[in-house]
Amino acid sequence: MKNLKKLSRNDLGNILGGQACTLSIQGSNGQWVTRTGTCEKKMELIHVGELTIPTFTSYCETGLGQVNVTSNGGRSRC
């Protein structure tokens, strides 16, 4: 256990694939927890008349699924 290495965001991205990211969540007690993940894309289909248009939303996947971003203008940096 002595030769364990804390992975950087870039190390994690190289192992898991994709761009590494972090997500900070403030709990009801006011304390912050930061989770590390990878940038993922979610596809949604929008129907406009007879057209179906795919749209993609990027988010930081930390095991929680897509979480609403309340800072940065509501946009993920992925």
N, CA, C and O of each residue as an XYZ file, in Angstrom:
312
protein
N       0.812     -1.200      0.000
C       0.000      0.000      0.000
C       0.854      1.262      0.000
O       0.324      2.357     -0.187
N       2.165      1.133      0.205
C       3.015      2.307      0.263
C       3.218      2.946     -1.102
O       3.489      4.144     -1.186
N       3.091      2.171     -2.171
C       3.332      2.751     -3.490
C       2.033      3.147     -4.198
O       1.971      3.090     -5.427
N       1.005      3.542     -3.461
C      -0.210      4.065     -4.067
C       0.030      5.506     -4.493
O       0.732      6.256     -3.815
N      -0.551      5.878     -5.609
C      -0.384      7.226     -6.132
C      -1.755      7.865     -6.289
O      -2.676      7.250     -6.827
N      -1.887      9.084     -5.824
C      -3.114      9.833     -6.040
C      -3.123     10.280     -7.492
O      -2.182     10.928     -7.952
N      -4.187      9.936     -8.217
C      -4.250     10.261     -9.633
C      -4.670     11.706     -9.853
O      -5.561     12.224     -9.180
N      -4.012     12.338    -10.805
C      -4.412     13.689    -11.207
C      -5.617     13.571    -12.141
O      -5.986     12.471    -12.554
N      -6.214     14.689    -12.462
C      -7.344     14.684    -13.397
C      -6.913     14.127    -14.748
O      -7.660     13.383    -15.382
N      -5.705     14.488    -15.192
C      -5.216     13.990    -16.481
C      -4.950     12.492    -16.430
O      -5.270     11.775    -17.378
N      -4.363     12.005    -15.324
C      -4.138     10.561    -15.167
C      -5.465      9.807    -15.246
O      -5.574      8.792    -15.935
N      -6.460     10.310    -14.540
C      -7.767      9.661    -14.537
C      -8.370      9.641    -15.931
O      -8.948      8.635    -16.342
N      -8.242     10.744    -16.663
C      -8.760     10.808    -18.029
C      -8.074      9.805    -18.938
O      -8.714      9.212    -19.807
N      -6.765      9.610    -18.743
C      -6.035      8.646    -19.564
C      -6.455      7.213    -19.271
O      -6.468      6.377    -20.174
N      -6.795      6.924    -18.034
C      -7.202      5.573    -17.657
C      -8.633      5.284    -18.111
O      -8.902      4.252    -18.726
N      -9.539      6.201    -17.804
C     -10.956      5.980    -18.090
C     -11.359      6.412    -19.489
O     -12.412      6.004    -19.978
N     -10.555      7.217    -20.134
C     -10.918      7.766    -21.430
C     -11.701      9.045    -21.251
O     -12.348      9.242    -20.223
N     -11.649      9.894    -22.217
C     -12.367     11.159    -22.131
C     -11.618     12.179    -21.304
O     -10.579     11.874    -20.717
N     -12.135     13.369    -21.257
C     -11.525     14.463    -20.505
C     -11.930     14.333    -19.040
O     -13.108     14.147    -18.735
N     -10.962     14.429    -18.137
C     -11.267     14.357    -16.709
C     -11.945     15.646    -16.261
O     -11.701     16.712    -16.826
N     -12.798     15.544    -15.241
C     -13.507     16.708    -14.728
C     -13.771     16.504    -13.242
O     -13.633     15.396    -12.723
N     -14.149     17.577    -12.566
C     -14.553     17.476    -11.170
C     -15.912     18.143    -11.005
O     -16.279     19.044    -11.760
N     -16.646     17.683    -10.005
C     -17.959     18.223     -9.697
C     -17.984     18.480     -8.194
O     -17.789     17.559     -7.400
N     -18.222     19.727     -7.805
C     -18.301     20.081     -6.388
C     -19.759     20.256     -6.010
O     -20.505     20.981     -6.667
N     -20.154     19.577     -4.935
C     -21.550     19.590     -4.500
C     -21.599     20.061     -3.054
O     -20.872     19.554     -2.199
N     -22.467     21.043     -2.787
C     -22.630     21.517     -1.422
C     -23.794     20.781     -0.786
O     -24.910     20.788     -1.306
N     -23.520     20.143      0.353
C     -24.543     19.394      1.065
C     -25.442     20.302      1.886
O     -25.189     21.501      2.008
N     -26.493     19.722      2.449
C     -27.445     20.496      3.245
C     -26.797     21.055      4.511
O     -27.307     22.007      5.102
N     -25.663     20.460      4.931
C     -24.955     20.952      6.111
C     -23.970     22.073      5.769
O     -23.280     22.575      6.656
N     -23.895     22.470      4.499
C     -23.028     23.551      4.065
C     -21.632     23.114      3.654
O     -20.871     23.920      3.118
N     -21.278     21.853      3.894
C     -19.953     21.379      3.522
C     -19.926     20.977      2.051
O     -20.926     20.532      1.488
N     -18.733     21.150      1.436
C     -18.543     20.843      0.021
C     -17.853     19.501     -0.138
O     -16.944     19.166      0.621
N     -18.291     18.732     -1.131
C     -17.662     17.464     -1.493
C     -17.310     17.564     -2.973
O     -18.151     17.953     -3.783
N     -16.075     17.217     -3.332
C     -15.655     17.241     -4.728
C     -15.493     15.818     -5.223
O     -14.786     15.015     -4.614
N     -16.148     15.510     -6.327
C     -16.068     14.187     -6.941
C     -15.371     14.316     -8.283
O     -15.577     15.295     -9.000
N     -14.543     13.331     -8.629
C     -13.817     13.326     -9.889
C     -14.491     12.372    -10.854
O     -14.943     11.299    -10.452
N     -14.563     12.748    -12.122
C     -15.188     11.896    -13.132
C     -14.624     12.182    -14.509
O     -13.528     12.726    -14.646
N     -15.379     11.812    -15.519
C     -14.995     12.079    -16.901
C     -16.157     12.765    -17.612
O     -17.324     12.570    -17.273
N     -15.800     13.575    -18.608
C     -16.814     14.281    -19.387
C     -17.547     13.287    -20.289
O     -16.919     12.514    -21.012
N     -18.855     13.314    -20.241
C     -19.705     12.447    -21.061
C     -20.696     13.313    -21.830
O     -20.921     14.475    -21.490
N     -21.277     12.734    -22.859
C     -22.300     13.435    -23.636
C     -23.595     12.639    -23.585
O     -23.592     11.415    -23.718
N     -24.692     13.343    -23.391
C     -26.019     12.739    -23.390
C     -26.760     13.250    -24.622
O     -26.821     14.457    -24.857
N     -27.321     12.331    -25.408
C     -28.046     12.731    -26.608
C     -29.543     12.761    -26.314
O     -30.089     11.844    -25.701
N     -30.187     13.820    -26.758
C     -31.639     13.934    -26.679
C     -32.160     14.288    -28.057
O     -31.498     14.991    -28.820
N     -33.338     13.802    -28.367
C     -33.962     14.101    -29.660
C     -35.029     15.160    -29.475
O     -35.898     15.032    -28.612
N     -34.964     16.208    -30.287
C     -35.967     17.272    -30.274
C     -36.779     17.147    -31.555
O     -36.226     17.042    -32.650
N     -38.081     17.161    -31.404
C     -38.973     17.045    -32.558
C     -39.496     18.429    -32.933
O     -40.147     19.098    -32.131
N     -39.201     18.849    -34.165
C     -39.652     20.133    -34.686
C     -40.438     19.834    -35.954
O     -39.865     19.562    -37.008
N     -41.748     19.888    -35.834
C     -42.580     19.523    -36.980
C     -42.323     18.075    -37.343
O     -42.467     17.184    -36.506
N     -41.941     17.836    -38.599
C     -41.641     16.472    -39.043
C     -40.167     16.120    -38.873
O     -39.763     14.990    -39.150
N     -39.361     17.078    -38.418
C     -37.925     16.842    -38.245
C     -37.616     16.337    -36.840
O     -38.255     16.741    -35.868
N     -36.642     15.462    -36.747
C     -36.104     15.022    -35.466
C     -34.630     15.422    -35.443
O     -33.837     14.972    -36.270
N     -34.281     16.271    -34.484
C     -32.930     16.824    -34.425
C     -32.243     16.308    -33.157
O     -32.752     16.494    -32.051
N     -31.075     15.654    -33.324
C     -30.344     15.225    -32.125
C     -29.599     16.410    -31.505
O     -28.984     17.204    -32.218
N     -29.657     16.525    -30.185
C     -28.889     17.533    -29.462
C     -28.052     16.817    -28.408
O     -28.448     15.771    -27.894
N     -26.905     17.380    -28.096
C     -25.996     16.759    -27.145
C     -25.739     17.705    -25.978
O     -25.495     18.896    -26.168
N     -25.798     17.156    -24.771
C     -25.488     17.891    -23.560
C     -24.272     17.230    -22.917
O     -24.266     16.017    -22.705
N     -23.249     18.012    -22.609
C     -22.066     17.482    -21.942
C     -22.227     17.641    -20.437
O     -22.779     18.634    -19.964
N     -21.741     16.659    -19.691
C     -21.787     16.727    -18.234
C     -20.642     15.912    -17.647
O     -20.048     15.078    -18.330
N     -20.342     16.155    -16.396
C     -19.275     15.456    -15.689
C     -19.877     14.224    -15.010
O     -20.633     14.350    -14.047
N     -19.543     13.039    -15.513
C     -20.085     11.784    -14.975
C     -19.223     11.320    -13.803
O     -18.073     10.921    -13.984
N     -19.796     11.379    -12.596
C     -19.083     10.981    -11.386
C     -19.731      9.777    -10.722
O     -19.366      9.406     -9.607
N     -20.693      9.169    -11.407
C     -21.438      8.065    -10.813
C     -22.801      8.502    -10.326
O     -23.595      7.672     -9.883
N     -23.089      9.803    -10.400
C     -24.380     10.334     -9.957
C     -25.332     10.562    -11.121
O     -26.492     10.913    -10.908
N     -24.862     10.367    -12.345
C     -25.665     10.704    -13.518
C     -25.580     12.196    -13.781
O     -24.722     12.880    -13.223
N     -26.456     12.699    -14.619
C     -26.434     14.117    -14.959
C     -27.001     14.928    -13.805
O     -28.141     14.718    -13.392
N     -26.207     15.852    -13.288
C     -26.589     16.698    -12.165
C     -26.743     18.127    -12.676
O     -25.899     18.604    -13.436
N     -27.803     18.811    -12.272
C     -27.998     20.200    -12.693
C     -26.877     21.072    -12.154
O     -26.521     20.976    -10.980
N     -26.323     21.917    -13.003
C     -25.251     22.835    -12.626
C     -25.889     24.151    -12.220
O     -26.678     24.722    -12.973
N     -25.547     24.638    -11.025
C     -26.151     25.889    -10.533
C     -25.183     27.061    -10.609
O     -25.550     28.192    -10.291
N     -23.947     26.797    -11.028
C     -22.970     27.881    -11.230
C     -22.570     27.900    -12.695
O     -23.058     27.094    -13.487
N     -21.689     28.812    -13.055
C     -21.172     28.892    -14.427
C     -22.311     29.057    -15.446
O     -22.252     28.510    -16.548
N     -23.319     29.796    -15.075
C     -24.438     30.036    -15.980
C     -25.241     28.788    -16.309
O     -25.936     28.745    -17.324
N     -25.149     27.753    -15.440
C     -25.885     26.517    -15.659
C     -25.252     25.604    -16.687
O     -25.867     24.622    -17.103
N     -24.023     25.911    -17.110
C     -23.359     25.110    -18.138
C     -22.173     24.348    -17.569
O     -21.393     24.882    -16.780
N     -22.050     23.098    -17.980
C     -20.909     22.295    -17.606
C     -19.701     22.750    -18.399
O     -19.848     23.233    -19.521
N     -18.513     22.607    -17.842
C     -17.292     22.976    -18.559
C     -16.759     21.819    -19.396
O     -15.663     21.922    -19.949
N     -17.487     20.747    -19.502
C     -17.053     19.626    -20.337
C     -17.288     19.954    -21.798
O     -16.989     19.137    -22.670
